[in-house]
Amino acid sequence: MDTVVERIIPVAVFALPVSQILWVVLAVRRSRRLPLSIATFTAAIDTAILLCGGLVVVLVTAPAGDGEGSALHLIPGQDVAGLGNDAGWQIAGNLVLLAPLAALVPFRVPRLQSLARVAAAAALVSIGIEAVQYLLDAGRVSATDDVLLNTIGATASASLTRGLWRALSPVIPRPREAVASGPGTPAAGPPESRTAARSGNSESRAPDLL
């Protein structure tokens, strides 16, 4: 735990001012084509997602203890039962790990605007984290308890912002959003095909004129 704290503090001190600068830059760039309030809001969400994601990467890759050897606890409850006095901190940390991302990402990814999908995504991300920690062999314990707690914390956090997802989604520009063609948009295709189409339409309407 001490090693993780010692590693996260300098990263946070550096990342916070950088994220504020990034927020301002994104907001200014987007304000050229969007209302200032929307530009500021979307820039804040995107910056917060990047910041939280970066901190998660730092936390899960930091070595623990002597940094030697990894353990695998697949039985639910096995890891928490063996923590003793540190159980409270471990449970709280796992509940909070993915919570900010689960609360924010659905604003920018409409497909995740469902608690069931958030829970499934959180479980997959948590399994990936545990696999990486085990492969790094840096003194971490990869446990089923961590996956369960990460998923529970993420789902609970997402439920807090769930009511705002659809309310705010219409005013938040989505990345690479396709522009639908209007009713008056000319049909696509080479000029020959459009000419043939018009000829065909004229011929089909000819009997009506007789």
N, C-alpha and C positions, 0 to 999 in steps of 0.2 A: 504493500500500500504506500509506504513512504517513497519508494522508487517512482511509482506512478505519479504521485503528487509533485515530486521534485521535477518530473519531466513536463507535466502539464502546465505548471505555473509560468515558466518562461515562454512557452508556446502561446499561451493565452495573452500574456503581456504584449507579445509581438502581433498576434492575430487580430486583437480587438481594434487597434488604430488602423490597421490595414483594411479591415472590413468596413470601417466607417468611411474611409477614403473611397473604397470600391462602391459603397452605397451611393455616395454623392455623384461619382462619375456615371454610374448607371442611370441614376435619376435624371441627371442633366441630359444625357444622350437620348433617353426615352421621352423627355419632355418636348423634344422637337416634333414628335408625331403623336403625342398623347397628352391629355390634360395633366397638369402638374401633380394633382392628387393621386391619379392612377400610376403615373410614372414613379412617384416616390414610394407608393405602396408596393408595387411589384418589385422594385429594386430592393426594398427592405426584405421582402420574403426570399428573393433569390440569394441575397447576401447572407441572410441568416441560415439558409440551407447549406451554403458552402462552408460557413463558419462551423456549424454544428457537425457537418460531415467530416471536416478536417480534424476537429477535436476528437471525434469518435475513432478515427484512424490512429491518432496519436495514443489514445487511451488503450486501445486493444493491442497495439504492437509494442507497448512499453514492457520491458522485462519485469518480472516480479520475483521477489526473494533473491536468491543467489543467481537467478537467471539461467539455471542449468536444469534441463530435463522438464518434460511436460507430462501431465497426468490426464487420464481419461475417466470420467465418472458418468456412466450412462444410466445409472439407476436414479430415478427422481427422488430427491430428498437426501441423497448421499452426500452431496457437496455442502449443502447448508448445515446438515447435522454435524459435520466435522469442522466447522469454522469456529465454534466456541464463542468467545466475546466479540469476534469480528463479524458475526452473522448479520447483525443489523446493518452495518455499513455495506456488506456485500449485497444484501437484498436490495437496499436502497439504490446502490449504484447500478445494479442490473435493471431495476425498474425505470430508472431515469435515462439510461444509456441511449435508447432510441426514441424516447418520448418527444423531444423537440422536433426531430425529423418527421415523426408520424403526425404531429400536429400541423406541420407546414407543407409538406410535400403534396398532399391532396389538392391544395390550392392551385398548384402548377401542373399536376398530373390528373386530369379528370377521371381516368380509369381507376384511380385509387380512391374515388369518392364513395367508398363503402367500407364499413368497419370490418366486414369479413375479408375484403381484399387487403386492407391495411394489416390485419392480423396475419394473413398468409404471407404478405411481403415481409413483415417484420420477422416472422419465423424463418423464412429463407435467408434473410440477411444475417440473422443471429447464428444460424447453422453455418453460414459461410465464415462468420467471425470466429466461431469456435474451431472450425477446421484450420483456418489460418494460424490461430494461436497454437494449435497442436503441432502444426508443421514447422512453425518458427522455433519450437523447442527452447523457449525462453523462460521456463519456470512457471508457466501458466497452467491452470487446470481447465480443461475443456469439459463442460458438464451439461447434462440435460437440464439441470436447474437453471442455468444461465439462459438457455433458450426459452424456457417457460416464463421466466421473470421478464426477459426482454420483450417477449410477445405481449404479456399482460400489461406492462407499462406502456408500450406503444399503443395498444388498443384503447386503454383508458385515456391516454393523452389525446388521441384522435377523436374520441367521443366528446371532448371539451370544445373542439373547434368544428365539429360536424355540422352544426346548424348554420355556419357561415360559408361552408364550401360552395353550395349552389347559389347562395345569395350574392356572393362576390365573384364567382367564376365568370358571369357574363361581362364584367367590366375589366377582367384581367386578360390581357392578350396572351394567347397560348403560342408556344414556340412552333414555327412552321405551320401555322394554321392555313389550311387551304382556302382560297377565295372562290366562293361558289359563283358560277356564271349566272347572270340575270336572264330574265325571259327574253330581253331584246338583244342578247349577245349573239353575233353571227355564228353559224355552225363552223366548226373547225374542219380543216381538210384543204387539199389543193384546190386551186381555182377551177380545174377541169371538173372535179367531182361536184363542186357547188353548182357549176353551170348545168351539169347533167341532171342534178337533183331538181333545179328549177325547171328544166325542160320536161322532166318526168311529171312534175306537179302540174305544168301547163297542159300536157297531154291528158292527164287524168281528169282535169277539170273541163276539157273541151266538150264532152258530151252534154254537160250541164248547160252549155251555152246554146245548143241547138234546139 
